[in-house]
Amino acid sequence: MTDPSRLDPELRKRLLQEARTPWRSLRRALWFALFASAAVGAATMAMRGASGGLVPLTDLGIQVAALLLSAGLIWFDRNRET
């Protein structure tokens, strides 16, 4: 077994961080994908509304809620140490 004091300090820090927040990079990728999807949907509705098309208020509310929720997930999953 390797002596913990012989580990590179930077490697040890990264390993401890990964142990505290497993799958963080995968979660962040998912949150960004959800945010991008919500942003594309909101942009599509904005363009439809700007061209004179009808945009139901319930659809707009769902899209805005999805955008805020995904932004909140990104915010709460941030690295709080830096």
C-alpha positions in Angstrom: 0.0 0.0 0.0 1.2 3.5 -0.8 2.0 5.8 2.1 -0.4 8.8 2.0 2.4 11.2 2.8 4.1 10.2 -0.5 1.1 11.2 -2.6 1.4 14.4 -4.7 -0.5 17.0 -2.7 -2.4 18.2 -5.8 -3.5 14.7 -6.7 -4.5 14.1 -3.1 -6.6 17.3 -3.1 -8.3 16.2 -6.4 -9.0 12.7 -5.1 -10.6 14.1 -1.9 -12.7 16.5 -3.8 -13.9 13.7 -6.1 -14.8 11.7 -3.0 -16.9 14.5 -1.6 -18.7 15.2 -4.9 -18.8 12.1 -7.0 -19.8 12.3 -10.7 -19.6 16.1 -10.6 -18.4 16.6 -14.1 -21.1 14.3 -15.5 -23.8 16.2 -13.5 -22.4 19.5 -14.7 -22.6 18.3 -18.3 -26.2 17.3 -17.8 -27.1 20.6 -16.2 -25.5 22.5 -19.1 -27.3 20.3 -21.7 -30.7 21.0 -19.9 -29.9 24.7 -19.8 -29.0 24.8 -23.5 -32.2 23.0 -24.4 -34.3 25.4 -22.3 -32.5 28.4 -23.9 -33.1 27.1 -27.4 -36.8 26.5 -26.6 -37.1 30.0 -25.1 -35.4 31.5 -28.2 -37.7 29.6 -30.5 -40.8 31.0 -28.6 -39.3 34.5 -28.6 -38.8 34.3 -32.4 -42.4 33.0 -32.9 -43.8 35.8 -30.8 -41.7 38.4 -32.6 -43.0 37.2 -35.9 -46.6 37.7 -34.8 -47.3 34.1 -34.0 -49.3 33.1 -31.0 -47.3 31.9 -28.0 -49.6 30.4 -25.2 -48.8 31.8 -21.8 -48.7 28.3 -20.2 -46.0 27.2 -22.7 -44.0 30.3 -22.1 -44.3 29.7 -18.3 -43.1 26.1 -18.6 -40.1 27.2 -20.7 -39.1 30.0 -18.4 -39.5 27.6 -15.4 -37.2 25.1 -17.1 -34.7 27.8 -17.9 -34.6 29.0 -14.3 -34.5 25.5 -12.8 -31.6 24.4 -15.0 -29.8 27.7 -14.2 -30.4 27.0 -10.5 -29.0 23.5 -10.8 -25.8 24.9 -12.4 -25.6 27.6 -9.6 -26.1 25.1 -6.7 -23.6 22.6 -8.1 -20.8 25.1 -8.4 -17.4 24.8 -6.7 -17.8 26.8 -3.5 -14.1 26.6 -2.5 -12.9 29.1 -5.1 
